[in-house]
Amino acid sequence: MKVTSTSFADGKRIPEEFAFCAYDPQSHVKLSANRNPQLEWGDLPMGTRSIAVVCHDCDVPSLPDDVNVEGRTIWASLPRIDFFHWVLIDLDPHSGPIREGEFSDGVTARGKPGPQAARNARQGVNDYTLWFANNAEMSGDYFGYDGPCPPWNDSIVHHYVFTVYALDVEQLGVSGTFRGSEVLNAMKGHVLEEAKITGLYSLNPQVPA
């Protein structure tokens, strides 16, 4: 099994077009086009009945104290945790590549609707749901894809891992508003094979991706 993208190369920088935020020399960050990247899979194992796509950032600071604080730096030595950016399930494995902007095209304050999505698939909420929970202007359920927006004062580049799973079930056993951790747990015992592609992103001009 393999996964490729025409939007970015494995191990290379993700273009701003596919990010939630872009660098701004005056205010550090600005909202970006927030389009989902193109993804294509091939060599699926026999018996594949659905595809799941999970994108996560594995470099998120474990403590928020210094995040985006003027005059402070988030050091590389700080332990890191996962942040889910996209959870897509029940996708027909024969429906063709995911097109750029098919599931996300622009930033939607308070989040895009869900869980129903294009192609009769379902999407869970990503972790911007938690990040904006106490923000009066942005709080809501962020279904589907919302791209990179790492802290602008982080000293390391962030890695965004897009993993495509070939599953032996047409519909995964989750319901309602579900999260990435629930999907990973529900997939146990149903993954025939998986493949991934990783993109890099930074909003710190001193840490080029």
Buried (B, 14 or more C-beta within 10 A) or exposed (E): BEBBBEBBEEEEBBBBBBBBBBBEEEEBBEBBBBBBBBBBBEEBEEEBBBBBBBBBBEBBBEEEEBBBEEEEEBEEEBEBEBBBBBBBBBBEBEEEBBBBBBBBBEBBEEBBEBBEBBBEBBBBBBBBBEBBEEEEEBBBBBBBBBBBBBBBBBBBBBBBBBBBBBBEBEBBEBEEEBBBEBBBEBBEEBBBBBBBBBBBBBBBEEBEB
